């Protein structure tokens, strides 16, 4: 039994319920891009029982919660016999209810923390030396021994997205995490998309078609999946060149991006500083 499709068309809860109900064995593979980050996940099923899951660096129930929270991406099921240890013991119905609760809370938490491209670090001068942290908060605090963006921490965390974001919010509130004074631009998280065809056609009529320069070669690589880092490597550009083309094509409205205006102004400012 081979199943494949898009998560928007076929929610993973429905796909898993089908596989469980039909007592299938095999691996459900999930892949795509979420919040500018590529992801890969696998759910291992034996005779209609979810045995284990992997999602980036996460395993077990935490991985399954991350998978169930996905709203976009692709999946395919490979039917095969598996000999695997049971690491997920909670019934599917309970997992789905918990995943829905976490998803709702996670959306609210994202409204309370800085953008995921924000670079954070541990506060060398915390407001107090006396604080009591949960085990999850200690795990997340240790992720920031070296400066990193919120999105990088979420990806590296062994905890689910919900637990990681919740801990980041708590640590920021306690003053144990702070924004880095010099915020870096992580081009691996920026994924440009081409502007809709009617917009491009209108711009061509107005004479904004663009020339045959390095930015035209950049534009040819934009497919809605490649990050600036990947485009840079394919074209042999440096960070400054790829960011200059990114900003130039944005201003010509030949491409679009989900970056905030503040972030785009920050990139422009850094480019002017050299």
C-alpha positions in Angstrom: 0.0 0.0 0.0 1.7 3.2 -1.2 0.3 6.5 -0.1 1.7 10.0 -0.9 0.5 13.5 -1.0 0.6 17.0 0.5 -0.2 17.7 4.1 -2.5 20.6 3.2 -4.7 18.2 1.2 -4.4 15.2 3.5 -3.7 16.1 7.2 -1.3 13.7 8.8 -3.8 12.8 11.5 -6.0 11.4 8.8 -3.2 9.6 7.1 -2.0 8.0 10.4 -5.5 7.0 11.3 -5.9 5.3 8.0 -2.6 3.4 8.4 -3.5 2.4 12.0 -7.1 1.3 11.1 -5.8 -0.8 8.2 -3.1 -2.5 10.4 -0.3 -1.4 8.0 3.5 -1.8 8.7 6.1 0.6 7.2 7.6 4.1 7.4 5.6 7.3 6.8 8.2 9.8 5.6 7.5 13.6 5.9 9.6 16.3 4.3 9.4 20.0 3.2 10.1 23.5 4.5 8.6 25.1 7.6 9.4 28.7 8.8 12.3 28.8 6.4 13.8 25.5 7.6 13.9 22.2 5.7 12.6 19.3 7.7 12.6 15.5 7.5 10.6 13.2 9.7 9.7 9.5 9.8 6.9 7.6 11.7 7.5 3.9 12.2 4.4 1.7 12.2 4.1 -2.0 12.9 0.7 -3.7 12.3 -1.2 -0.6 12.9 0.8 0.6 16.0 3.0 3.6 16.0 6.3 2.4 17.4 8.6 5.4 17.1 9.2 8.6 15.3 12.1 10.9 14.2 11.9 14.6 13.3 15.2 16.4 12.7 17.1 15.9 16.0 14.0 14.8 17.9 12.9 11.2 18.7 9.9 9.4 20.1 6.8 11.3 21.3 8.5 14.7 21.0 9.2 14.0 17.4 5.7 12.9 16.7 4.3 16.0 18.3 6.4 18.1 16.0 5.3 16.1 13.0 1.6 16.4 13.9 2.0 20.2 14.2 3.0 20.6 10.5 0.6 22.4 8.3 2.5 22.1 5.1 4.9 19.7 3.4 4.8 16.3 1.7 4.6 12.7 2.8 4.9 9.2 1.4 4.3 5.8 3.0 6.7 2.9 2.3 5.1 -0.4 3.2 7.6 -2.8 4.7 8.1 -5.2 7.6 9.9 -3.5 10.6 11.7 -4.9 13.6 11.8 -1.9 15.9 11.6 -1.1 19.6 8.4 0.5 20.9 9.3 4.0 22.1 5.8 5.5 21.8 3.2 4.0 24.1 0.5 6.7 24.4 -2.7 5.9 22.4 -3.1 7.8 19.1 -6.3 9.5 20.2 -4.4 11.1 23.2 -1.5 12.1 21.1 -3.7 13.9 18.6 -5.6 15.8 21.4 -2.2 16.8 23.0 -0.8 17.9 19.6 -3.9 20.1 19.0 -3.5 21.7 22.4 0.3 22.3 21.9 -0.3 23.7 18.4 -2.7 26.3 19.7 -0.4 27.3 22.6 2.6 27.5 20.3 0.9 30.0 18.0 0.2 32.2 21.1 3.8 31.9 22.3 5.2 32.9 19.0 3.4 36.2 19.4 5.2 36.8 22.6 8.8 36.2 21.5 11.0 38.0 18.9 11.1 36.8 15.3 12.7 33.4 14.9 15.6 35.1 12.9 16.6 36.9 16.1 20.0 36.1 17.5 20.0 35.3 21.2 22.7 34.6 23.8 22.9 33.9 27.5 22.9 37.0 29.7 26.4 37.4 31.3 24.8 39.6 34.0 21.5 38.0 34.9 19.1 40.1 37.0 19.3 37.5 39.8 21.6 34.6 40.8 18.7 32.8 42.4 16.3 31.2 40.0 14.6 27.8 39.7 14.4 26.3 36.2 12.5 23.3 34.9 14.5 20.5 33.2 13.2 21.7 29.8 14.4 25.3 30.5 17.9 24.0 31.5 18.0 22.0 28.2 17.1 25.1 26.2 19.4 27.5 28.1 22.3 25.2 27.3 21.5 25.4 23.6 22.5 29.1 23.8 26.0 28.5 25.2 26.9 29.8 21.8 25.0 32.6 20.1 22.3 31.3 17.8 19.0 32.3 16.3 15.7 31.1 17.7 15.0 29.1 14.6 18.4 27.3 15.0 17.6 26.5 18.6 14.3 25.1 17.7 15.9 22.9 15.1 18.7 21.7 17.4 16.5 21.1 20.5 15.8 17.6 21.5 12.5 18.9 22.8 9.3 19.5 20.7 8.8 22.9 19.1 6.1 23.7 21.8 8.4 22.9 24.7 11.4 24.7 23.2 9.4 27.9 22.4 7.8 27.8 25.8 11.2 27.6 27.5 12.6 30.4 25.3 9.7 32.7 26.3 10.3 31.8 30.0 14.1 32.4 29.8 13.6 35.8 28.0 11.1 36.8 30.7 13.6 35.9 33.4 16.3 37.9 31.7 18.5 34.8 31.3 18.4 35.1 27.5 19.0 38.4 25.8 19.2 39.6 22.2 22.8 39.6 20.9 24.2 43.1 20.5 25.4 42.2 17.0 22.7 40.3 15.3 23.9 38.2 12.4 22.1 37.5 9.1 21.4 33.8 8.7 21.0 33.5 4.9 20.2 29.7 5.3 16.8 30.7 6.7 15.8 33.2 4.0 13.9 31.5 1.1 12.8 33.9 -1.6 9.9 33.2 -3.9 9.1 34.6 -7.4 6.4 37.3 -7.5 3.1 36.1 -9.1 3.1 36.2 -12.9 0.6 39.1 -13.3 2.9 41.3 -11.1 6.0 40.4 -13.2 4.1 41.0 -16.5 3.0 44.5 -15.3 6.6 45.3 -14.3 7.9 44.2 -17.7 5.5 46.6 -19.4 6.7 49.4 -17.2 10.3 48.6 -18.1 11.5 46.9 -14.9 12.5 43.6 -16.5 16.1 43.6 -15.1 19.4 43.1 -17.0 21.6 40.1 -17.7 23.8 40.4 -14.6 24.6 38.4 -11.5 21.2 39.3 -10.1 19.5 37.8 -13.2 21.4 34.6 -12.6 20.3 34.8 -8.9 16.7 35.3 -10.1 16.9 32.2 -12.3 17.7 30.1 -9.2 14.7 31.3 -7.2 12.2 28.5 -6.9 10.6 28.9 -3.5 12.6 26.1 -2.0 16.3 27.2 -2.2 17.6 29.4 0.6 20.0 32.3 -0.1 22.8 30.1 1.2 22.0 27.4 -1.4 21.7 30.0 -4.2 25.0 31.6 -3.0 26.8 28.2 -3.2 25.4 27.3 -6.6 26.4 30.6 -8.1 29.8 31.0 -6.3 28.7 34.3 -4.7 29.6 35.7 -1.3 27.1 36.7 1.4 27.2 40.4 0.5 26.6 39.7 -3.2 23.6 37.3 -2.6 22.1 39.8 -0.1 22.5 42.7 -2.5 20.7 40.8 -5.3 18.0 39.7 -2.8 17.3 43.3 -1.8 17.5 44.6 -5.4 15.0 42.0 -6.7 12.7 42.7 -3.7 12.6 46.4 -4.6 11.9 45.5 -8.2 9.1 43.3 -6.8 10.4 40.4 -8.9 10.6 38.3 -5.8 8.8 38.2 -2.5 9.8 37.2 1.0 8.2 36.6 4.4 10.8 38.7 6.2 9.5 41.7 8.2 10.1 45.3 7.1 12.4 45.7 10.2 14.5 42.7 9.2 14.8 44.0 5.6 15.9 47.4 6.8 18.4 45.7 9.1 19.9 43.8 6.1 20.0 47.0 4.1 21.8 48.8 6.9 24.4 46.0 7.3 25.0 46.1 3.5 25.7 49.8 3.7 28.1 49.3 6.6 30.0 46.9 4.4 
